[in-house]
Amino acid sequence: MAYQTIDGVRVWGNPDPGALAQAKTCAEHGDVVQALMMADHHKGYSQPIGGVVAYDGQISPSGVGYDIGCGNKAVRTNLMAADVKPRLRQVMDEIARKISFGVGRVNNERVDHELFDDPDWSVYMAVGRQEHDKLKALARDQLGTVGSGNHYVDLFEDIQTGRLWIGNHFGSRGFGHKTASGFMNLSGGREFLGKAPGENMDQPPILLDMDSELGEMYYRAMKLAGQYAYAGRDYVIRQVLSVVGAEAEFEVHNHHNFAWKEQHEGKDTIVVRKGATPSAPRQLGFIGGSMGDISVIVRGKDTQENRESFYSTVHGAGRIMSRTQAAGKMNWKTRSRSGGQISPVQMQEAVKSFGVELRGAGTDESPFVYRKLQDVLDAHAETIEVLHVLKPIGVCMAGADEFDPYKD
């Protein structure tokens, strides 16, 4: 087996001490069936990113995290990348203009969707009319916006076929964030929209029994936020297809930061994946690398090791350097940074040498802050197979120095 078991936690790749300590804490609280860490793991809030915890009859809002349903969508278009390269600069300019990137942004074009009629909105009405109305208005305003942090819209060239692919990565925006913090507040006896106490990254997970009223409400709200994230990614892909002048021939759409009802090792479980991609046999997934690295389309294998991974795999390359280490400490009054290890010149040179047309992004998203994707894929070679290798030719993200509260 490619993984090792450390204090009961199944670990793929080289264990990061901080993330491992978090996984151990998760394993010691609640009715845990198994705790695992994928090869792209790194420290997160309460549960490590790249961490998977399977519970018996419990769900963890802190484990799912703030960006509920964050995920990746990729489509193969009917164009060749060579068709777009001569006009790539103009195409990326138009994507940056048309798609809204950044924290707190609203969509200039109102997007209606059937999810706004979903009966699960009654969960928020049960919390309170004010809470329901505020969150629904926020969700309507932000549907189809991308956000900041490591969220992106990319154009790719399939290195085997030369075909043009479009991909994106983002989640449920402020709606998901307020849903997560709201249920964490309720679990602590606070008001849903109240101010939460300061976070402790290493705190034990917040757990709700699935057969409790609060657990059932959170599960329904989480599913709604997941639908919202899918609707947003669908919308953005349609917008980019319009900009490029292409049609989608094939799509792969998956998510992480979620809790699934699944059966493993003969038990009904709730599997909480934070920054981990489901990889059941023949299930497809889109896994993104950094802006200076490959991305891939993968398929889950029917192997013993995949069963022992609780059908989970990586969701990206995984950070090896924090945002502050990379870009320095931000002074929000002067909007200046100091002490960063990566300079903008270094970043631009690296991206240019890889042949990428970049819009936005700060040094905290540079290729230097991530593992090489192939390294983490190699650690999961017995659980997934790579179907397509995609090289980025255009990358669009929020501008540098955007505050990112969503903790993906």
C-alpha positions in Angstrom: 0.0 0.0 0.0 1.2 3.5 -0.8 -0.1 5.0 2.5 1.2 4.7 6.0 -0.9 4.5 9.2 0.3 7.0 11.9 -1.6 6.8 15.2 -4.6 5.4 13.4 -4.6 8.1 10.6 -4.1 6.8 7.1 -1.6 9.1 5.4 -0.7 9.4 1.7 2.4 11.3 0.8 4.9 12.9 3.2 3.1 13.8 6.5 3.0 17.4 7.4 3.3 17.6 11.3 0.7 20.4 11.7 -1.9 18.8 9.5 -1.2 15.4 11.1 -1.8 16.8 14.5 -5.1 18.2 13.3 -6.1 14.8 11.8 -5.3 13.1 15.1 -7.5 15.6 17.0 -10.3 14.8 14.6 -9.8 11.1 15.1 -10.1 11.5 18.8 -13.4 13.3 18.9 -16.8 11.9 18.0 -17.9 8.6 16.5 -15.0 8.3 14.0 -14.9 5.3 11.7 -11.6 6.4 10.0 -9.4 9.5 9.6 -7.3 9.9 6.4 -5.0 12.5 4.8 -4.5 12.8 1.0 -1.0 13.5 -0.4 -1.8 17.2 -1.0 -2.7 17.7 2.7 -1.8 20.9 4.6 -3.0 22.6 7.7 -6.6 24.0 7.6 -9.2 25.1 10.1 -9.9 22.3 12.6 -9.8 19.6 9.9 -6.7 19.6 7.6 -7.2 20.5 4.0 -6.7 17.2 2.1 -8.3 15.6 5.2 -11.0 13.0 5.2 -13.0 11.9 8.3 -15.7 9.2 8.2 -18.2 9.4 11.0 -20.9 7.1 12.3 -24.1 9.2 12.4 -22.4 12.6 12.8 -21.5 15.6 10.6 -19.0 18.3 11.1 -19.6 21.9 9.9 -16.0 22.8 10.8 -14.8 19.8 8.9 -16.8 20.7 5.8 -15.5 24.3 6.3 -16.5 27.7 5.1 -16.4 27.3 1.3 -19.2 24.6 1.2 -19.2 22.7 -2.1 -16.1 24.3 -3.5 -15.1 22.3 -6.5 -13.7 22.1 -10.1 -15.4 22.0 -13.4 -13.6 21.4 -16.8 -15.1 21.2 -20.3 -13.4 20.0 -23.5 -14.3 22.3 -26.3 -14.7 21.8 -30.0 -11.7 24.1 -30.6 -8.0 23.4 -30.7 -5.8 25.4 -28.4 -4.0 26.6 -31.6 -7.2 28.3 -32.7 -7.1 30.5 -29.6 -3.4 31.2 -29.1 -3.2 34.0 -31.7 -5.9 36.0 -29.9 -5.1 34.7 -26.3 -4.2 38.1 -24.9 -7.5 39.6 -26.0 -9.5 36.5 -24.8 -7.9 36.8 -21.4 -8.6 40.5 -21.2 -12.3 39.8 -22.0 -12.5 37.0 -19.4 -11.1 39.3 -16.7 -13.6 42.0 -17.7 -16.6 39.8 -18.0 -16.2 37.5 -15.0 -16.3 39.0 -11.5 -13.3 38.1 -9.4 -12.6 39.1 -5.8 -14.2 39.1 -2.3 -17.6 40.5 -1.8 -18.2 41.1 -5.5 -21.6 40.9 -7.0 -22.6 39.9 -10.5 -23.5 42.8 -12.8 -25.8 40.4 -14.7 -28.6 39.0 -12.5 -28.7 35.2 -12.7 -31.9 33.4 -12.0 -31.8 29.7 -11.2 -34.3 27.0 -10.1 -32.3 26.5 -6.9 -33.9 29.7 -5.5 -37.2 27.8 -5.4 -35.7 24.8 -3.6 -37.7 23.8 -0.5 -34.5 23.6 1.5 -34.6 27.4 1.8 -37.1 26.7 4.6 -34.1 25.8 6.8 -33.1 29.4 6.9 -36.7 30.5 7.4 -36.7 28.2 10.5 -33.7 30.1 11.8 -35.4 33.5 11.2 -37.0 35.6 8.5 -34.2 38.1 8.6 -31.5 35.4 8.2 -33.4 33.9 5.3 -33.9 37.1 3.4 -30.3 38.3 3.9 -28.7 35.0 2.8 -31.1 34.6 -0.2 -30.3 38.2 -1.4 -26.6 37.6 -0.9 -26.8 34.3 -2.9 -28.7 36.0 -5.7 -26.2 38.9 -5.9 -23.1 36.7 -6.0 -24.2 33.8 -8.2 -21.7 33.5 -11.0 -18.9 35.4 -9.3 -15.6 33.6 -8.6 -14.1 35.1 -5.5 -10.4 35.3 -4.5 -7.7 33.1 -2.9 -6.9 30.0 -5.0 -10.1 30.4 -7.2 -9.6 30.7 -10.9 -10.7 30.4 -14.5 -8.2 28.7 -16.8 -7.8 27.9 -20.4 -5.9 24.6 -21.1 -4.2 22.8 -23.9 -4.6 19.0 -23.8 -1.0 17.9 -24.3 -2.0 14.6 -26.1 -4.6 16.0 -28.5 -4.1 19.8 -28.6 -7.7 20.3 -27.8 -8.8 23.5 -25.8 -10.3 22.9 -22.4 -11.8 25.4 -20.0 -11.7 24.9 -16.2 -12.7 26.7 -13.1 -12.4 26.3 -9.3 -14.5 28.1 -6.7 -17.4 27.4 -4.3 -20.4 28.8 -2.6 -19.1 32.3 -2.0 -20.5 34.5 0.9 -23.7 32.3 1.0 -21.7 29.2 1.9 -19.4 31.1 4.3 -22.4 32.6 6.2 -24.1 29.2 6.3 -21.0 27.6 7.8 -20.4 30.3 10.4 -24.1 30.4 11.2 -24.4 26.8 12.1 -21.2 26.9 14.0 -22.7 29.8 15.9 -25.9 27.9 16.6 -23.9 24.9 17.8 -22.3 27.2 20.4 -25.5 28.8 21.5 -24.9 32.0 19.6 -27.2 33.8 17.1 -26.9 32.6 13.5 -25.6 35.9 12.1 -23.8 36.8 15.3 -20.1 37.4 15.6 -18.2 34.2 16.2 -15.3 34.1 18.6 -11.8 34.1 17.3 -10.8 30.8 15.6 -8.3 28.3 16.9 -6.9 26.4 13.9 -6.2 23.4 16.1 -9.6 23.3 17.9 -11.5 20.0 18.0 -14.1 19.5 15.3 -17.6 20.9 15.8 -19.9 17.8 15.6 -23.7 17.5 15.1 -25.7 14.3 15.4 -27.4 13.6 12.1 -30.6 12.6 13.9 -30.7 15.9 15.8 -32.7 18.9 14.6 -29.6 21.0 14.1 -27.7 18.2 12.3 -30.6 17.7 9.9 -30.9 21.4 9.2 -27.2 21.8 8.6 -27.2 18.8 6.2 -30.0 20.3 4.2 -28.4 23.8 4.2 -25.0 22.2 3.1 -26.7 20.5 0.2 -28.3 23.7 -0.9 -24.9 25.6 -0.8 -23.5 22.7 -2.8 -26.1 23.2 -5.5 -25.4 26.9 -5.5 -21.7 26.3 -6.0 -22.5 24.0 -9.0 -24.8 26.6 -10.5 -22.1 29.2 -10.2 -19.4 27.1 -11.9 -21.9 26.2 -14.7 -22.6 29.8 -15.3 -19.0 30.9 -15.4 -18.1 28.1 -17.9 -21.0 29.2 -20.1 -19.6 32.8 -20.0 -16.1 31.7 -20.9 -17.4 29.5 -23.8 -19.1 32.6 -25.1 -16.0 34.7 -24.9 -13.9 32.0 -26.6 -16.6 31.2 -29.2 -16.6 27.5 -28.4 -19.0 24.8 -27.5 -18.5 22.2 -24.8 -18.3 18.6 -26.0 -17.6 16.9 -22.7 -17.6 17.9 -19.0 -16.2 16.8 -15.7 -17.6 18.4 -12.6 -16.8 17.5 -9.0 -16.6 19.1 -5.5 -14.9 18.9 -2.2 -15.6 20.6 1.2 -18.7 18.5 1.7 -20.2 15.6 3.6 -21.5 12.6 1.8 -23.7 9.7 3.0 -21.7 6.6 1.9 -21.2 3.0 2.8 -17.6 1.9 3.7 -16.3 -1.2 5.3 -19.8 -2.5 5.7 -21.0 0.6 7.6 -23.3 3.5 6.8 -21.0 6.6 7.2 -20.9 10.3 6.8 -17.7 11.1 4.9 -16.5 14.6 5.4 -13.9 15.6 2.8 -12.2 19.0 3.2 -10.1 19.6 0.1 -10.4 16.0 -1.0 -12.0 14.7 -4.2 -14.4 11.7 -4.3 -12.9 8.9 -6.5 -15.2 5.9 -6.5 -14.5 3.3 -9.3 -14.9 5.0 -12.7 -15.8 8.3 -11.2 -14.3 11.2 -13.0 -12.5 14.2 -11.4 -10.8 17.4 -12.5 -7.7 18.1 -10.4 -5.9 21.5 -10.8 -2.3 22.2 -10.3 -0.7 25.7 -9.9 -0.6 28.3 -12.6 2.8 26.9 -13.6 2.0 23.3 -13.6 -0.2 20.7 -15.3 -3.8 19.9 -14.3 -5.4 16.5 -14.9 -8.7 14.6 -15.6 -8.7 11.4 -13.5 -10.8 8.3 -13.0 -11.1 6.3 -9.8 -9.8 2.7 -9.9 -11.5 -0.4 -8.5 -8.7 -1.4 -6.2 -8.3 -2.4 -2.5 -6.3 0.7 -1.8 -9.0 2.9 -3.3 -11.5 1.2 -1.0 -9.1 1.9 1.9 -8.9 5.5 0.9 -12.7 5.7 1.4 -12.8 6.5 -2.3 -11.0 9.8 -1.8 -8.1 11.5 -3.6 -6.3 14.9 -3.9 -8.1 18.1 -5.0 -5.0 19.9 -6.1 -1.2 20.1 -5.6 -1.3 21.3 -2.0 0.4 24.3 -0.5 3.9 24.1 0.9 4.1 27.8 1.8 1.5 29.9 3.5 0.1 33.1 1.9 2.0 35.3 4.5 5.3 33.4 3.9 5.0 33.9 0.1 3.6 37.4 -0.1 4.6 38.9 3.2 2.4 40.5 5.9 -0.3 42.8 4.6 -0.9 46.2 6.1 -4.5 46.8 5.2 -4.3 50.5 6.0 -1.5 51.2 3.6 -2.3 48.2 1.3 1.3 47.2 1.2 3.2 44.0 2.1 6.5 43.3 3.7 8.6 40.2 4.3 7.5 38.0 1.5 9.7 35.2 0.2 8.4 35.5 -3.4 8.8 38.6 -5.5 6.4 39.6 -8.3 9.3 39.5 -10.7 10.1 35.9 -9.8 6.5 35.0 -10.2 6.1 36.7 -13.6 9.2 35.1 -14.9 8.1 31.6 -13.8 4.7 32.0 -15.3 6.0 33.5 -18.6 8.6 30.7 -18.9 5.7 28.1 -18.6 3.9 29.9 -21.5 0.9 31.2 -19.5 -1.0 34.4 -20.2 -1.9 35.6 -16.6 -4.5 38.0 -15.3 -4.6 38.9 -11.7 -3.2 36.8 -8.8 -0.6 37.7 -6.2 2.6 36.0 -5.3 0.7 34.0 -2.7 -0.7 32.0 -5.6 2.6 31.7 -7.5 3.9 28.2 -8.6 6.5 28.3 -5.8 3.9 27.9 -3.0 2.6 24.6 -4.3 3.9 21.0 -4.6 4.3 19.6 -8.1 1.0 18.0 -9.0 2.7 14.9 -10.4 4.3 14.2 -7.0 0.9 14.0 -5.2 -0.7 12.1 -8.1 2.1 9.5 -7.9 1.2 8.9 -4.2 -2.3 7.9 -5.4 -1.3 5.8 -8.4 -3.1 2.8 -7.0 -6.4 4.6 -6.6 -6.7 6.9 -9.7 -5.7 6.8 -13.3 -4.9 9.9 -15.3 -7.0 10.2 -18.5 -6.0 13.7 -19.8 -3.0 16.0 -18.9 -3.8 19.7 -19.4 -1.3 22.5 -19.7 -2.5 26.0 -18.7 -2.2 28.6 -21.4 -4.4 31.3 -19.8 -5.0 31.9 -16.1 -7.4 34.5 -14.5 -7.7 35.1 -10.8 -8.6 37.9 -8.4 -6.0 40.6 -8.2 -3.1 40.7 -5.8 -3.8 41.6 -2.1 -7.5 40.6 -2.1 -8.4 39.6 1.5 -9.6 35.9 1.4 -11.8 35.0 4.3 -13.2 31.8 2.8 -10.4 29.4 4.0 -10.5 26.9 1.2 
